[in-house]
Each structure stands twice: as C-alpha cells, then as structure tokens.
C-alpha cells in the first residue's frame, strides 16, 4: 500500500475515535483474506483473492458487473461458503470448523441492494428486533438505541411508520440503522444505492459518509465512482474474479496502471 493511504481520510471528523489518528499501517488487521477462491459448479467466480482491511479503513470495490464483487463481500461473513482459502475476521478464521459464525457475524453489519425490512413491523420494531432476539439488549434499551439510530439517519419522525409508507432511500436508511443496532465493528455495503432512484441516492450516501467520518471499518461494493473517490482510503478494482489493481483513490482514478482498470474507468467516468 502506498504511503498516501496512511493519511487521514479527507473530511474526517476530528472528534472521531483514537483509531482514526493512528497511521493506517500501524492499525490492526480486522479482515484478512488469503488465497480466496469461490466456484459455483464449473463457474469459477473468485480466483486466489488476497485482501487485508485495517481497523477504521474504508475500502471501496469497483469493477464491471459479473466481476465477483458481491460474491466476495458475501464471503466476508460466510453468507457464501468459500471453495478454498481463508477469511479471518477479528482473529476468527471463518473457514475453520468450530468457528462460532453467529458470534462473529454479530460484529459484522451488512446492507444489501434490497432492503429486506419486515413489512408487518414498524420502522422502530425493525431496528429493535435483532438486539432483542439475540439477547444483546432488553426491549427498553433496544428501543432507546433504535430511537437514537433513527435520529442518526434522519428518520426519527418515521419510527411508527410501516416500510410500505417509506421511499426507497428511507427504507435503505432504516436498513443501515438496523445493521448498526447490533453495534458492529465492521459494515459491509453491497451496492446499497443501486436499487434507488437517482434523487434518493444522496441521502443514503450521506449516512455512509457520516459513518466514514466516525471511523467505522467499511467495505463497499459500489458503482458510485465519485463517492468511492471521496470516502475510501483504498480502492480495489476487480474483474474476472481477480483484484487487478488497488491503491489510493488518486492512484486508481487518476493514474490507473492496469489496462483493464483504464478501460473500465474510461467508460464510467
């Protein structure tokens, strides 16, 4: 990684955690992926992928459709079984038998393209559900936390609404609040804005931008190139199931070296 990646993220909140003040190279590894391969039958989707994510780092993954980006992200909390290789999260190897996946996953929040909210529950109930069901909070504490999270994502006034009454951008912000309710160390975003109308994208990106300012460790699969350039500490370009190139946003977007990266960016920028 270049030394530029060790500088504080642009726009970082000076009141963020102590971690954000530690040079990136000195922070602990929270995700370590080694020789990761994934196949669906004869379809080889990922090939010997190596990625390390530091505490408080924001990593954006870009690339063409079908590159394996979403599959890679789903391997990070073992929503997809890996074919070979290792995925280590907070020191736990998810590929080893005996690893308590449920415990590890409680420290990983994930937000998908589609919101997956429970339609029969209110917004507040959706956010409260996981902490109560998994025994992390009493109903009273979960309610207080959910109200604070809805305030944080700008939806306090929608606490008693049903998902059907919300816009797409509002639903995705509820989904983010729901993921944050488990107090994760890591957030994964799988094209969180791709199912939204253009006018709704900004409100979701602002919530993610705020998480970046606060020092949340995040891995983002995104088609929003300007946003990736703004918030990421590091950008990975993936094509054909391989990390073709990685670097700081300036390196990837201004000085890409790999011809495949150059070709992709020439079409999307």
C-alpha positions in Angstrom: 0.0 0.0 0.0 1.3 3.5 -0.8 2.1 5.9 1.9 -0.7 8.1 0.8 -3.2 5.5 2.0 -1.8 6.1 5.5 -3.0 9.7 5.7 -6.3 10.6 7.4 -9.4 10.4 5.2 -10.5 13.7 3.7 -13.2 15.3 5.7 -12.6 13.1 8.8 -14.3 14.2 11.9 -11.6 15.5 14.4 -13.7 14.1 17.2 -13.6 10.6 15.8 -12.1 7.7 17.6 -8.4 7.4 18.6 -8.1 4.8 15.9 -8.6 7.4 13.2 -5.5 9.2 14.5 -3.3 6.2 14.2 -1.4 5.8 10.8 -3.1 3.2 8.7 0.0 1.0 8.5 0.1 0.8 12.4 -3.6 -0.3 12.8 -4.6 -3.8 13.5 -5.9 -6.1 10.7 -9.6 -6.7 11.1 -10.2 -8.6 7.9 -7.6 -10.8 6.3 -8.5 -12.7 3.1 -5.9 -15.2 1.8 -6.0 -17.2 -1.4 -9.8 -17.0 -1.5 -11.4 -19.0 -4.3 -15.1 -19.5 -5.0 -16.8 -21.6 -7.6 -20.4 -22.4 -8.4 -20.1 -25.7 -10.1 -17.8 -25.1 -13.1 -18.2 -21.4 -12.8 -15.1 -20.0 -11.1 -16.1 -16.7 -9.7 -13.2 -15.7 -7.4 -9.5 -16.7 -8.0 -6.9 -16.5 -5.3 -8.0 -13.2 -3.8 -5.8 -11.6 -1.1 -7.2 -8.6 0.7 -6.4 -7.0 4.1 -8.6 -4.4 5.8 -7.3 -2.3 8.7 -9.3 -1.1 11.6 -11.2 2.1 10.7 -10.3 1.7 7.0 -12.9 2.3 4.2 -12.3 0.1 1.2 -14.3 0.5 -2.0 -14.5 -2.3 -4.5 -15.3 -1.2 -8.1 -15.4 -3.1 -11.3 -17.7 -4.4 -14.1 -20.9 -6.4 -13.4 -20.1 -10.1 -13.0 -16.7 -9.4 -11.7 -17.3 -11.3 -8.4 -17.6 -8.2 -6.2 -20.8 -9.1 -4.4 -19.8 -12.7 -4.1 -16.5 -11.6 -2.4 -18.4 -9.4 0.0 -20.7 -12.3 1.0 -17.7 -14.4 1.7 -16.6 -12.0 4.3 -19.3 -13.1 6.7 -19.7 -16.5 5.1 -23.1 -15.9 3.6 -21.3 -17.8 0.8 -19.2 -20.8 1.6 -15.7 -20.5 0.2 -14.2 -23.1 -2.1 -10.7 -22.7 -0.8 -8.6 -20.1 1.1 -9.1 -18.3 4.3 -11.3 -15.4 5.6 -10.2 -14.1 9.0 -12.4 -11.5 10.8 -11.3 -10.1 14.1 -8.9 -13.0 14.5 -11.5 -15.7 13.8 -11.0 -17.9 10.7 -14.5 -18.3 9.2 -13.3 -21.2 7.1 -12.3 -23.3 10.1 -14.6 -25.9 11.6 -15.6 -25.0 15.1 -15.7 -21.2 14.5 -18.8 -19.7 16.0 -20.2 -18.0 12.9 -23.1 -16.5 14.8 -20.9 -14.7 17.2 -18.5 -13.4 14.5 -21.5 -12.2 12.4 -22.8 -10.1 15.3 -19.8 -7.9 14.8 -20.4 -7.5 11.1 -23.3 -5.4 9.8 -24.4 -5.8 6.1 -26.6 -3.7 3.9 -27.8 -5.1 0.7 -29.2 -3.7 -2.6 -32.7 -4.5 -1.4 -33.8 -3.5 2.0 -35.3 -6.7 3.3 -37.4 -4.9 6.0 -40.2 -6.8 7.7 -43.3 -5.2 6.2 -45.6 -6.1 9.1 -43.4 -4.2 11.6 -42.9 -0.5 12.2 -39.6 1.1 11.4 -38.8 1.2 15.1 -39.6 -2.5 15.5 -37.4 -3.4 12.5 -34.4 -1.7 14.2 -35.1 -3.1 17.6 -35.6 -6.7 16.5 -32.1 -8.2 16.3 -30.7 -6.8 19.6 -33.7 -8.2 21.5 -33.9 -11.6 19.7 -30.1 -12.2 20.1 -30.1 -11.2 23.7 -27.9 -8.1 23.4 -30.4 -5.7 24.8 -33.6 -5.5 26.8 -36.7 -4.2 25.0 -36.3 -0.9 26.8 -32.7 -0.5 25.9 -33.3 -1.6 22.4 -36.0 1.0 22.0 -33.8 3.8 23.2 -31.0 2.7 20.9 -33.3 2.3 18.0 -34.7 5.8 18.5 -31.1 7.2 18.7 -30.2 5.4 15.5 -33.3 6.6 13.6 -32.3 10.1 14.7 -28.8 9.5 13.4 -30.1 8.5 10.0 -32.6 11.3 9.9 -35.7 9.2 10.3 -36.8 9.9 13.9 -40.2 11.1 12.7 -40.8 7.8 10.8 -40.5 5.5 13.9 -44.1 4.4 13.8 -44.4 4.1 10.0 -44.5 0.8 8.1 -41.9 0.1 5.4 -44.6 0.5 2.7 -45.0 4.1 3.7 -41.4 4.9 3.0 -39.4 5.9 -0.1 -36.6 3.7 -1.3 -34.0 6.0 0.2 -35.8 6.0 3.6 -36.0 2.2 3.5 -32.3 1.9 2.9 -31.5 4.3 5.8 -33.7 2.1 8.0 -31.7 -0.9 6.8 -28.5 0.8 7.8 -29.9 1.7 11.2 -31.0 -1.9 11.7 -27.4 -3.1 10.9 -25.9 -0.6 13.3 -28.3 -1.7 16.1 -26.0 -4.7 16.7 -23.1 -2.3 17.3 -20.9 -3.9 14.6 -17.2 -3.4 14.3 -17.4 -3.7 10.5 -20.0 -2.6 8.0 -20.4 -4.2 4.5 -22.3 -2.5 1.8 -23.3 -4.4 -1.3 -24.3 -1.7 -3.9 -26.5 -0.1 -1.3 -27.8 2.6 -3.7 -28.2 0.6 -6.9 -31.9 -0.1 -6.4 -32.7 3.6 -5.7 -34.0 6.3 -7.9 -31.2 8.9 -8.5 -32.8 11.6 -6.3 -32.7 9.2 -3.4 -29.0 8.1 -3.7 -27.6 11.2 -2.0 -29.5 10.7 1.3 -28.1 7.1 1.7 -24.6 8.2 0.7 -24.7 10.9 3.4 -25.3 8.3 6.1 -22.4 6.2 4.8 -20.2 9.3 4.6 -21.0 10.1 8.2 -20.0 6.5 9.3 -16.7 7.1 7.5 -16.1 10.3 9.4 -16.7 8.4 12.6 -14.1 5.8 11.8 -16.3 2.8 11.0 -14.4 0.0 9.2 -16.3 -0.5 6.0 -16.1 -2.4 2.7 -18.2 -1.0 0.0 -19.2 -2.5 -3.4 -20.3 0.5 -5.3 -20.9 1.9 -8.8 -20.8 5.5 -7.4 -17.3 6.4 -8.5 -17.3 9.9 -7.2 -18.4 8.7 -3.8 -15.7 6.0 -3.8 -13.2 8.6 -4.6 -14.4 10.8 -1.8 -14.8 8.4 1.2 -12.4 5.5 0.5 -9.0 5.1 1.9 -8.3 2.4 -0.6 -9.9 1.3 -3.9 -9.8 -2.2 -5.3 -10.6 -2.8 -8.9 -12.0 -6.3 -9.5 -12.5 -8.0 -12.9 -13.0 -11.7 -13.7 -12.8 -12.7 -10.1 -9.4 -11.1 -9.6 -8.1 -8.0 -7.9 -6.5 -6.4 -10.9 -5.3 -3.3 -9.1 -5.5 -1.5 -5.8 -4.4 1.9 -4.5 -5.5 5.2 -3.1 -8.4 6.9 -4.8 -6.0 9.2 -6.5 -3.9 6.3 -7.8 -6.8 4.4 -9.1 -8.9 7.2 -10.6 -6.1 9.5 -11.8 -3.2 7.1 -12.5 -4.5 3.6 -13.1 -1.8 1.2 -14.3 -3.7 -1.9 -15.3 -5.2 -1.7 -18.9 -8.4 -3.3 -17.7 -8.8 -0.6 -15.0 -8.1 2.1 -17.5 -10.7 0.7 -19.9 -13.3 0.4 -17.2 -12.8 3.9 -15.9 -12.8 5.4 -19.4 -16.4 4.1 -19.8 -17.8 5.1 -16.4 -16.1 8.5 -15.6 
